[in-house]
């Protein structure tokens, strides 16, 4: 395998110095353009996911507290977010203020495009231009890469930090003068990624292990031990100091270290099925390329390094099978490990020769082979992106109503979703809650009275309910109004109109209590769920009641 003598680029000739270089190589520019287009299609395909809404709203609250001295919302973000609320959420909120949800998703796309550039640089340094092109082409087909580029959460930023730490440690391994500085910077970037999203700390052993093996290959065992010890010391200090300064230790323990996910426990076959659906065929392809690289490696240290890069792809699945026993969030956490395995796979496939084919024919054959995994990766990402409810019409209906409400508002839907879409009213004057249960105790005949009592006590300015199925008519339908005004037979008749069974026992009793209360008016209805994909819920209809002034 034609590796350079170090992991750094070989010195260029004086002729190369005289020749002007393009800033971005042509193949890399084409791959970046394709990645941007595919991720932007995903970014524009659905409204905010509840996690996106939570982090964006948290970011707006953080910015308001920093710059406006707003103290109306007292939410323990540091206790229940699984990442420091002072790092990613404010950045995303700034992007959201500039370009809306798509603007925040474009920020994530920028992080993922940067990981592609880092992959190009690492592959080019380790094996040359051919390997760099193949690595980036494979990375383009990775579902996690495409989907995280259209997902406005802390994951893309954390993924970028882990990949940047890996790139820096590869540079440090081959550097003679700056290895200590590069290794220290790698540790600091790794710490930033772990504080951005606590769960990505699982990649700390990966970064340290690859740094050790890369330095052993390029320099010596003694240098590798010193480098890893230096990185571990800086990482330990950073991970002790930064969370303390940001006061996020309660969140670290609550969401990561001592989190109870018993309710999410799954069998091993179920987790394997999730892992296969996320990246199974793609993993088979890159494993084949990485094994070719391992077989063609020169020397034991090089073989160990390439094997470690491949093994990184299996760190998260093994952890979630053996320790966490759940497939929850597996698809997002796969990305840094896939980045490592793709690096080894590209180096391996670069060794494959197609004798008798010209360069153009080889490129055509490579593109043909890539087309199927690329389509599969993008289509899988599209299915997941379309799997949550489309809430655009609900947001449009609630936003103008929220402006005039001071106090509580009720929603059956995740409160953070409407917190985000009713911003800035949700900062000081409006508090979305879901405290009224839809599974009340007692006999069904008493439920309407129960909800009337709750409305009298809570006095929500807005109440949003989600009805399963598609109602007849979507703009204040006369049939829904007529049925709700009857105090008998409401659940059965509404169920018939919706064409769906009742999912929450007290839902229709709550709707009846609202509609027969003179203090409320039915302000808007419309389709709520336009989900698509294997995880999508059944279609539904939202109904919004507004409390009348002076009621």
C-alpha positions in Angstrom: 0.0 0.0 0.0 1.5 3.2 -1.2 1.5 5.3 2.0 3.8 8.2 2.5 6.5 7.7 5.1 4.6 9.9 7.6 1.0 10.8 7.9 1.7 14.3 6.7 1.9 15.2 3.0 5.2 14.7 1.3 7.0 17.9 0.5 6.0 19.5 -2.8 8.4 20.5 -5.5 9.3 24.0 -6.3 7.4 23.6 -9.6 4.3 22.9 -7.5 4.9 26.0 -5.5 4.8 28.1 -8.7 1.6 26.6 -9.9 -1.5 28.2 -8.4 -3.7 25.7 -6.6 -7.4 25.7 -6.4 -8.8 26.0 -2.9 -11.1 23.1 -3.2 -10.2 20.1 -5.5 -12.8 19.4 -8.2 -14.0 16.0 -7.0 -14.4 17.3 -3.4 -16.3 20.3 -4.6 -18.7 18.0 -6.6 -19.2 15.7 -3.6 -19.9 18.7 -1.3 -22.4 20.1 -3.7 -24.2 16.8 -4.0 -24.2 16.4 -0.2 -25.6 19.9 0.3 -28.4 19.3 -2.3 -29.4 16.0 -0.8 -29.4 17.3 2.8 -31.3 20.5 1.8 -34.0 18.4 0.2 -34.4 16.7 3.6 -34.2 20.0 5.5 -37.2 21.4 3.5 -39.3 18.2 3.7 -40.9 18.5 7.2 -41.5 20.8 10.1 -39.6 20.7 13.4 -39.1 17.5 15.3 -39.8 17.8 19.0 -36.0 17.6 19.9 -35.3 20.3 17.3 -38.0 22.5 18.8 -36.7 22.0 22.3 -33.1 22.9 21.5 -34.1 25.9 19.4 -36.4 27.2 22.1 -33.8 26.7 24.7 -31.3 28.6 22.6 -33.7 31.5 22.3 -34.3 31.5 26.0 -30.5 31.5 26.7 -29.9 34.4 24.3 -32.7 36.4 25.9 -31.3 35.8 29.4 -27.8 36.8 28.2 -28.6 39.9 26.3 -32.1 41.1 27.4 -32.0 40.1 31.0 -35.2 38.1 30.6 -36.1 36.0 33.6 -39.7 35.1 32.8 -38.9 31.5 31.9 -37.2 29.5 34.6 -36.6 26.1 32.9 -33.9 23.7 34.2 -32.2 23.2 30.9 -29.0 22.3 32.6 -30.8 19.4 34.4 -32.7 17.7 31.6 -30.9 18.5 28.3 -28.4 15.9 27.3 -26.0 18.6 26.2 -24.8 21.9 27.6 -27.5 24.5 26.9 -24.9 27.2 26.6 -23.1 25.8 23.6 -25.2 24.5 20.7 -28.7 25.9 21.4 -27.6 29.6 21.3 -25.8 29.1 18.0 -28.8 27.3 16.5 -31.1 30.0 17.8 -29.1 32.7 16.0 -29.3 30.6 12.8 -33.0 30.2 13.4 -33.5 34.0 13.9 -31.7 34.6 10.6 -33.3 31.9 8.5 -36.0 30.1 10.4 -35.9 26.3 10.9 -34.2 25.8 7.6 -31.5 28.3 8.7 -30.8 26.2 11.8 -30.7 23.1 9.7 -28.2 24.7 7.3 -26.0 25.3 10.4 -26.0 21.5 10.9 -25.3 21.0 7.2 -22.2 23.2 7.5 -20.9 21.0 10.3 -21.5 17.8 8.2 -19.9 19.4 5.1 -16.9 20.2 7.3 -16.6 16.5 8.3 -16.4 15.6 4.6 -13.6 18.1 4.2 -11.8 16.6 7.2 -12.3 13.1 5.7 -10.7 14.2 2.4 -7.7 15.7 4.2 -7.2 12.7 6.4 -7.4 10.2 3.5 -5.2 12.3 1.3 -2.5 12.4 4.0 -2.7 8.7 4.7 -3.0 7.3 1.2 -3.3 10.0 -1.5 -5.9 11.7 -3.8 -7.5 8.5 -5.1 -8.3 7.3 -1.6 -9.6 10.7 -0.6 -12.1 10.7 -3.5 -13.3 7.2 -2.7 -13.7 8.0 1.0 -15.7 11.1 0.4 -17.9 9.4 -2.1 -18.6 6.6 0.4 -19.3 9.1 3.1 -21.8 10.8 0.8 -23.9 7.6 0.8 -24.0 7.3 4.6 -27.5 7.8 5.9 -26.3 9.4 9.2 -24.2 12.0 7.2 -27.1 13.0 5.0 -29.8 13.1 7.7 -27.6 14.9 10.3 -27.1 17.6 7.7 -30.8 18.3 8.0 -31.3 17.9 11.7 -31.2 21.0 14.0 -29.9 19.3 17.2 -26.6 19.2 18.9 -25.6 15.9 17.1 -24.1 17.5 14.0 -21.9 19.8 16.1 -20.8 16.9 18.3 -20.1 14.7 15.3 -18.0 17.5 13.8 -16.0 17.9 17.0 -15.3 14.2 17.2 -14.2 14.0 13.6 -12.0 17.2 14.0 -10.4 15.6 17.1 -9.6 12.5 15.0 -8.2 14.6 12.2 -6.0 16.5 14.6 -4.6 13.4 16.2 -3.8 12.0 12.8 -1.8 15.2 12.1 -0.2 15.0 15.5 1.0 11.5 14.8 2.9 12.5 11.8 4.2 15.9 13.0 7.8 16.3 14.3 7.5 19.8 15.7 3.9 20.4 16.6 2.7 17.0 17.8 2.2 18.2 21.4 0.2 21.2 20.3 -1.9 19.3 17.9 -2.6 16.5 20.4 -3.5 19.0 23.0 -5.9 20.8 20.6 -7.4 17.4 19.7 -8.1 16.7 23.4 -9.7 20.2 23.8 -11.9 19.7 20.7 -12.9 16.2 22.0 -13.9 17.8 25.3 -16.0 20.4 23.5 -17.8 17.6 21.6 -18.5 15.7 24.8 -19.9 18.8 26.5 -22.0 19.6 23.4 -23.6 16.2 23.6 -22.7 14.1 26.6 -23.4 10.7 25.0 -20.6 11.2 22.4 -18.0 10.7 25.2 -18.2 7.1 24.1 -15.8 8.0 21.4 -13.0 9.1 23.8 -11.4 5.7 23.7 -11.6 5.7 19.9 -9.8 9.0 19.6 -7.1 8.0 22.1 -6.7 4.5 20.5 -6.4 5.8 17.0 -3.9 8.5 18.2 -1.8 5.8 19.9 -1.8 3.4 16.8 -1.2 6.2 14.3 1.7 7.6 16.3 3.2 4.1 16.8 3.0 3.6 13.0 4.5 7.0 12.1 7.0 7.5 14.9 7.6 5.1 17.8 5.9 3.4 20.7 7.4 5.7 23.2 6.1 8.8 21.3 2.7 7.2 21.2 2.6 6.6 25.0 3.6 10.2 25.6 1.0 11.6 23.2 -1.9 9.6 24.6 -0.9 10.4 28.2 -0.7 14.1 27.3 -4.1 14.0 25.6 -5.7 12.1 28.5 -4.4 14.6 31.0 -5.8 17.6 29.1 -9.1 15.8 28.4 -9.5 15.0 32.1 -8.9 18.6 33.2 -11.2 20.0 30.5 -14.0 17.6 31.3 -13.7 18.4 35.0 -13.5 22.2 34.6 -15.9 23.0 31.8 -19.0 21.2 33.1 -18.4 22.8 36.5 -18.1 26.3 35.0 -21.3 25.7 33.0 -23.1 24.0 36.0 -24.2 21.1 33.9 -23.2 18.2 36.1 -26.8 17.6 37.2 -27.7 17.1 33.5 -24.7 14.9 32.9 -25.8 12.5 35.7 -29.5 12.7 35.0 -29.5 12.2 31.2 -26.4 10.1 30.7 -24.5 8.6 33.7 -27.5 7.6 35.9 -30.2 7.6 33.4 -32.8 4.9 33.7 -33.9 3.6 30.3 -35.6 0.4 31.5 -38.7 1.3 29.6 -36.7 1.4 26.4 -35.0 -2.0 26.9 -35.1 -4.2 23.9 -34.0 -7.6 22.9 -30.8 -8.2 21.1 -32.6 -9.2 17.8 -34.6 -6.0 18.0 -31.5 -3.8 18.4 -29.7 -5.7 15.6 -32.7 -5.0 13.4 -32.6 -1.3 14.2 -28.8 -1.2 13.5 -29.3 -3.1 10.2 -32.1 -0.8 9.1 -29.9 2.3 9.9 -26.7 1.2 8.3 -26.5 -2.5 7.7 -25.9 -2.8 3.9 -23.6 0.3 4.0 -21.6 -1.2 6.9 -21.1 -4.4 4.8 -19.7 -2.3 1.9 -17.3 -0.3 4.0 -16.2 -3.4 6.0 -15.2 -5.1 2.8 -13.1 -2.1 1.8 -11.5 -1.8 5.2 -10.7 -5.5 5.2 -9.0 -5.1 1.8 -6.9 -2.2 3.4 -6.0 -4.4 6.4 -4.9 -7.2 4.1 -2.8 -4.9 1.9 -1.2 -3.0 4.9 2.5 -2.8 5.2 3.6 -3.9 8.7 1.8 -4.8 11.8 1.3 -1.2 13.2 -0.4 -0.1 10.0 -2.6 -3.2 10.0 -3.6 -2.5 13.6 -4.4 1.2 12.8 -6.7 0.2 9.9 -8.4 -2.5 11.9 -9.1 0.0 14.7 -10.6 2.4 12.2 -13.0 -0.3 11.1 -13.7 -1.4 14.7 -14.9 2.2 15.5 -18.0 1.6 13.5 -19.1 -1.1 15.9 -18.4 0.7 19.2 -21.9 2.2 19.5 -23.9 -1.0 18.4 -21.9 -3.1 20.9 -22.4 -0.7 23.7 -26.2 -0.5 23.0 -26.5 -4.3 22.8 -24.3 -5.2 25.8 -24.8 -2.3 28.2 -27.6 0.0 27.3 -29.8 -2.8 25.9 -31.7 -0.4 23.6 -31.7 0.8 20.1 -32.6 4.3 21.2 -30.7 7.1 19.3 -28.4 4.5 17.7 -28.6 5.9 14.2 -27.3 9.4 15.3 -24.4 8.1 17.4 -23.2 5.9 14.6 -21.8 8.8 12.5 -18.3 9.3 14.0 -17.7 5.5 13.9 -18.8 5.4 10.3 -16.5 8.3 9.5 -13.5 6.2 10.8 -14.6 3.0 9.0 -15.1 4.9 5.7 -11.6 6.3 6.0 -10.2 2.7 6.1 -12.6 1.5 3.4 -11.6 4.3 1.0 -7.9 3.4 1.5 -8.8 -0.3 0.8 -10.9 0.4 -2.3 -8.1 2.6 -3.7 -5.9 -0.5 -3.9 -8.4 -2.2 -6.2 -7.3 -2.0 -9.8 -9.5 -2.5 -12.8 -7.1 -3.6 -15.5 -8.1 -2.9 -19.1 -10.4 0.0 -18.2 -9.5 3.6 -18.9 -9.9 6.3 -16.3 -13.3 7.4 -17.6 -14.6 3.9 -17.6 -13.3 3.3 -14.1 -15.1 6.5 -12.9 -18.3 5.4 -14.6 -18.1 2.0 -12.9 -17.5 3.5 -9.5 -20.4 5.9 -9.9 -22.7 3.0 -10.9 -21.6 1.0 -7.9 -22.2 4.0 -5.6 -25.6 4.9 -7.0 -27.5 2.1 -5.2 -26.1 2.7 -1.6 -26.4 6.5 -2.2 -30.1 6.2 -3.1 -30.7 3.7 -0.2 -29.0 6.1 2.3 -30.9 9.1 1.1 -34.2 7.4 0.9 -33.8 6.0 4.4 -33.0 9.5 5.7 -36.0 10.9 3.9 -38.3 8.2 5.4 -37.1 9.1 8.9 -37.4 12.8 8.3 -40.9 12.4 7.2 -41.9 10.1 10.0 -42.9 12.7 12.6 -46.0 14.8 12.3 -46.0 17.8 10.0 -47.1 20.7 12.3 -47.0 23.6 9.8 -50.8 24.3 9.9 -50.9 23.9 13.6 -48.1 26.4 14.1 -49.8 28.9 11.7 -53.1 28.6 13.7 -51.5 28.9 17.2 -49.0 31.6 16.5 -51.4 34.6 16.2 -53.5 33.3 19.1 -50.5 33.1 21.4 -49.8 36.8 21.1 -52.8 37.7 23.1 -52.5 35.1 25.8 -51.0 35.6 29.3 -50.7 32.6 31.5 -51.1 28.9 30.9 -51.9 27.1 27.7 -52.7 23.4 27.4 -51.4 21.1 24.7 -51.6 17.3 24.3 -48.7 17.6 21.9 -45.1 18.0 23.3 -45.0 21.5 24.9 -41.6 22.3 23.5 -43.0 22.1 19.9 -45.5 24.9 20.6 -42.9 26.8 22.8 -40.8 27.0 19.6 -43.6 27.9 17.2 -45.2 30.5 19.5 -41.9 32.3 20.2 -41.4 35.1 21.4 -44.8 34.9 23.3 -43.5 31.7 25.0 -40.6 33.6 26.7 -42.5 35.8 29.2 -46.3 35.7 28.8 -47.2 32.1 27.7 -46.5 28.8 29.4 -47.4 25.6 27.5 -48.3 22.7 29.7 -49.7 19.2 29.4 -50.6 18.8 33.1 -54.3 17.8 32.5 -54.3 14.0 32.1 -56.1 12.4 29.2 -56.5 9.1 31.2 -58.7 10.3 34.1 -59.7 8.1 37.0 -63.3 7.1 37.7 -66.1 6.1 35.4 -66.3 7.6 31.9 -69.7 9.2 32.8 -67.8 11.5 35.2 -65.0 12.6 32.9 -66.7 15.6 31.3 -67.3 17.0 34.8 -63.7 16.3 35.7 -62.5 18.3 32.7 -64.9 21.2 33.4 -63.4 21.4 36.9 -59.8 21.3 35.5 -60.7 24.1 33.1 -62.1 26.2 35.9 -58.9 25.7 37.9 -56.2 26.0 35.3 -58.0 28.5 33.0 -55.8 27.8 30.0 -55.8 30.6 27.4 -55.4 28.1 24.6 -56.2 24.4 24.5 -54.8 22.2 21.7 -56.1 18.6 21.3 -55.1 16.0 18.7 -57.9 13.8 17.3 -56.9 10.5 15.6 -57.9 10.3 12.0 -59.0 12.9 9.5 -62.1 14.8 10.3 -64.6 15.8 7.6 -63.7 19.3 6.8 -60.7 21.1 8.2 -61.7 24.8 8.7 -64.2 25.0 11.6 -66.2 22.1 10.2 -70.0 22.3 10.9 -70.3 18.6 11.6 -67.6 18.6 14.3 -69.3 21.7 15.9 -72.7 20.0 15.8 -71.4 16.8 17.4 -69.4 18.5 20.1 -72.4 20.6 21.2 -74.3 17.4 22.1 -73.5 16.1 25.5 -74.5 12.5 24.7 -72.8 10.2 22.2 -69.9 12.5 21.5 -67.0 9.9 21.6 -68.8 7.4 19.4 -69.9 10.0 16.8 -66.5 11.7 16.8 -64.8 8.3 16.3 -67.1 7.6 13.4 -66.3 11.0 11.9 -62.6 10.4 12.3 -62.6 6.9 11.1 -60.2 5.9 13.8 -60.3 4.3 17.3 -59.8 6.4 20.4 -56.2 6.4 21.6 -56.6 8.3 24.8 -59.7 7.6 26.9 -60.4 11.1 28.1 -59.8 12.9 24.8 -63.3 13.3 23.6 -64.7 14.1 27.0 -62.1 16.9 27.2 -63.2 18.1 23.8 -66.8 18.0 24.9 -66.0 20.0 28.1 -64.3 22.6 26.0 -67.0 23.0 23.4 -69.8 23.2 25.9 -68.0 25.8 28.0 -69.2 29.3 27.1 -65.8 30.7 28.1 -64.1 28.9 25.1 -64.6 29.0 21.3 -63.3 26.5 18.7 -60.8 28.8 16.9 -59.1 26.5 14.4 -58.9 22.9 13.1 -56.7 21.3 10.5 -54.6 18.2 9.6 -51.8 17.6 12.0 -49.9 14.5 11.0 -48.7 14.2 7.4 -46.1 11.6 8.5 -44.5 9.2 6.1 -42.2 6.2 6.6 -41.9 3.1 8.7 -42.2 5.0 12.0 -45.0 7.4 11.1 -48.1 7.7 13.3 -51.6 7.7 12.0 -53.0 10.9 10.5 -54.7 13.2 12.8 -56.7 16.5 13.1 -55.7 19.2 15.5 -58.4 21.3 17.3 -57.6 24.6 19.0 -59.9 26.3 21.5 -59.3 29.9 22.7 -60.5 31.3 26.0 -62.7 34.3 25.4 -61.6 37.7 26.9 -62.8 38.4 30.4 -64.0 34.9 30.8 
